[in-house]
């Protein structure tokens, strides 16, 4: 039986010259891999739409005794032409896809994760905020949806509220901040100023309320490092797109402040 649904292309692999395996994030099946026979050649059925970060409507069949679906036809559902305007938007979008791919399991539907990816790609496409802000929001929200959201609202041990003029330790294996009396040295951690923590959480709240406020560059850099280290700690690897972002940042110094 042919079914129709929508999905976002996370990655595409070509084999046997013209067949393609396409990994999609869908609203009701979660992450699913599909075989597109002659995907590279069949312009009538697929055009050239089986590419990462395309948002598709596609027809498919389930295959007996296989988790791989058979793609029959696909077309762009929501165009995102502006993502291609610059290298930063492209690599930032690839990073969003790669991080999502790592933090979802096959056939484990999560509508909120789907909406989050849809949302971030549209925001990058619309250039609604500087890319670093968009990526920090996405990382924090995705980690939370994956059940490993870091705790910045209060000390994770004594639950004392964060104070502006106090220094905290972000402890990676505990996934949150510890106040000075609760912190025992020796654990893998980084220092975070209370002022930066409060500013970052105010930014997250303002973003969710639809009127994001900008944050100081120092705070943005600090939280980029903390969140990237935290993701590295959980995945036990550095994502390829993240390495590419780092090389862009260090190689093009005049534009680096505008990048993630
Ligand atoms: Zn404490």
Boltz pocket constraint, residues with backbone or C-beta under 6 A from the ligand:
constraints:
  - pocket:
      binder: B
      contacts: [[A, 155], [A, 156], [A, 157], [A, 158], [A, 159], [A, 160], [A, 178], [A, 179], [A, 180], [A, 181], [A, 182]]
      max_distance: 6.0
